[in-house]
Amino acid sequence: PHQGTLARFISHSLIRQQAAIGLPPDFFERLLMQGQTCLLLLDGLDEVANERERVLVARAVENLAYNGGVARMVVTSRSRAYQGEAVLPETFRLALVQPMSAKQVAALAGRWCAAVYGETEAAQETQRLQAAITGLEDLRQARGEARLADTPLMVTIVAIVHYNQRRLPEQRAELYEKCVEVLLTEGHHGASDATYELADWGGSLAEKRGLLAFLAHSMMSAGAEAGRAVGQWQLARWLRPRLASRYGEALADEQLATFVR
């Protein structure tokens, strides 16, 4: 953490994000220390990949709660990574996010269709999507497999794939594969001349997938130094040599700019 404390690290990061506003350097740190003023949300403890570092982060969170004056705090983590010394003390109330019920899944599917389709199509498309999800889950249940669409993220992925493919894969890996394909080819925007133009923007599907895979590997390899997002300069540092080897130095910058857009 910046200058040794989580509070200062949070303040430092937020000040950098809001640099254009010109806030005092200690603005967010003072806000955090005012007790009931704010609710601090710390998402993704499990995304600290190294177990030793995850334990250090957990202790920093604990110290901030007890000694930093932050009265209200929510920390999220996947249960698989929330174990051992990374577990916060019992004074932190533990809440487990339950899988969505079939009724909740149907409701989310309906709202998704209402947002995507026109008023005349929404009702019919809602029925189709809900029926597709029900059929998928029935097949998985018959094989003794766990439900697939039981979180908001998975329901959204299923909806995007169904919108574009009209068929739902039965396995999670194939569903993710189809979702990536839909997003990279801009298929979730519907059929139009603009959509077809967007599909080829930045290269073919295989080229875009390859660059994204290389970028993801670079971010994972960089660990905590990269975080969950990278700046354009860092992206260029990783991708430009790869593009230069494929298209030549003369076209590397143009290809990089096209990919980023």
Summary of the structure (lengths in Angstrom):
residues: 261
radius of gyration: 22.5
end to end distance: 32.4
largest distance: 59.9
contacts: 653
relative contact order: 0.06
helix: 66%
strand: 3%
